[in-house]
């Protein structure tokens, strides 16, 4: 697993996405959930997923657009357009465009944001767990997971839990130390993933994006 | 149906070649198949004179790095020796290409079988999955990830036909079937361990949809190009199980990319959508195995194996294939964060939430229109409900070395705590000397305690022992509260020669007793006794139950003179309790197996035989992982083993030999022989609850050892008059050691006395 990235070393990857399909696969759950929220029907959402992918395969990423902005916005618009196309085919008679604009409902937007956030967090968890499996001396995943799942327990209690889980004695001081490092690594993973999806290298945009995704709380302490 | 299972294979004319004559030492006889990963021939090993399968990999598909990776993985697979894995014999390079020589299987792949005959019945599909799990467990234990589990990589050996693994000869017409392997006749064998995946390194999923290999069984993390571990195989096995059950792919989409997208985002498929008669447990198992996040899946293939075996056991209970009321067609197990699908497991993950579909299924069963015998329904539902019901089982309490007990874990939260029972008349025993602060004590029994290993009930204050009493050697079980010094329960079996050899506690209220030719259960709440298992060829000498109470290990003394160890799944929820899914841990001991025990985590089983062999085996599958030998006396051929014990942290295994005790590191196998000798064989041993000290017992008394330093502590304890000390156990707070011996007495050694404290460890 790669070492922790320094914040000032993070470069935008949006323009350097070498494998856009992997990006789409990574955010596939957000795409599907958004389509379900838009269309209100799992079967229709599945159909829309198929269409979206077919279109994406044909056109790929629109790298030529001068102002691509955030990848998240770009993808959302693409997915929504797919939903609109699907509805237009299903309902061929002319419909007031306002009806289609209503598809951009607050609920659907919230779903999109919430699922996008969840994908980023799950990816960070996966990387943390993978790191612990390959470097058993660090218990970042175990300690962070315990502290998240049992927020009301003291570090002594959590240390006991960690001892039981790992079959290795861990005292409260060691637990706190590991937790501190785990939080930092978790934050770095989130920052790196979000930075990849931004259209420029502005740290202001990064902070704004993290705030919009509700991720600032995980990383604020580690932002310069 | 499965016409599209041809996948990327079969039609590529570039793969067809003229038949080479020889590849290295292998003479190629005929082409068996060809596919994306190469061409498979039947061949003959000209040196060993046996038939093999030879896979030739086309050179134009492998660059230098892929070639070296392939050979490295072939060599790794060749080290795997398991009945449920196709053996790899050899690998090499030839001007024709890279080749791998493998076990020749007379049979067909699961893929071909489904194409020909349709999906398997659920018991057969589950059996295939069980056997694949077993092979996979061995591979994971050897550090390998298969990464390409699919029906085409599961070979099904023809029943009754000889297999090349055992024969090692070219089959002759009319020859007798091959002698079966130790465990059972394997049907399913997992093939292509990591081999085809090596080639995948040279290709990636690209925008135009070209992808190497089949997408139908790939895990989300494989698709995303993330780091893989054993849980990737669990996902693919779950997807394969789906196909075995239904004859369909888990996600049937118009294209490869769409299929990959579904693996990454769609809810786990429900096989009942294709066959509503499938047991609901199949849906639950697949939902768990195919969870999107690896940490939401079965933690290990062994956990999956247990669930599959439990499912098979329900069929045995019912005596027929279990029929289910169909769920609604669009009922699926959601994969969103709002309603994650989880099922009960044996591991210590947080309590599982029963999927809504399972609740729906059970409620529908109550209004089923299908007519079944009432008893069959009751028994089958009870067994299946027990398997699927959320059971927040936690591992048995084990102390952590170096500290006090760090957590009191509920052992059986679904069982009400037994209120303090009244004292009973102490039949068959008398307290000779009461123990107390700073005082030793002793109890005299009326019977023989020759083979007994006394044990504490899970409450750590109820002591259990069994004796053979009277001229007819009747069995008596006594449960004794050591704090109250009262007999609180007793069971007597007046059948002649029913003396109890061993006792085990799968729960607070169920007691297992090994006696004569059977293992019986005694329910402390109802006082009902049932026979759990009988043996027609021997007698159970030692029994132990896994910490989760779901597996039973039995060492059997065979009347013909040998011994064996069996591992069974234990189903306590049924009435009466049942065992299922017997696995042979080991057979062919030349002498009796005196002791069998689970580690504190339940991951290992250890057994000791009087031939001096100590086996360490997997606690779920029974597969041997290490074999140790107790050192013999000078001038003798072999040692003698009567007892084994795991340290509380399950890191060390101790065995009593003649005349020394030996410790082994479970992970590394490193051996430490304790220096001082007992006068005779060590018949009992026990660790303190913190694992810092080991006590060993023989005719010359009890010795204490500092485990870390490997040296004796203090003086011997002698109190059984030179008789064999047949059982030792420490109390939970290490304040007392309790011993039993051939003098029919039980001694309570107060370790708080000056000079006896196990300090300075």
Interface residues (C-beta under 8 A of the other chain):
Chain A: X1 X19 X20 X21 X22 X24 X25 X26 X28 X29 X31 X32 X33 X46 X49 X50 X53 X54 X57 X60 X118 X122 X125 X126 X127 X129 X130 X133 X134 X149 X160 X161 X163 X164 X165 X167 X169
Chain B: X204 X205 X206 X207 X208 X209 X220 X221 X223 X224 X225 X226 X227 X229 X253 X254 X255 X257 X258 X260 X261 X262 X264 X265 X266 X292 X293 X294 X295 X335 X336 X337 X348 X350 X400 X401 X402 X403 X406 X407 X601 X649 X650
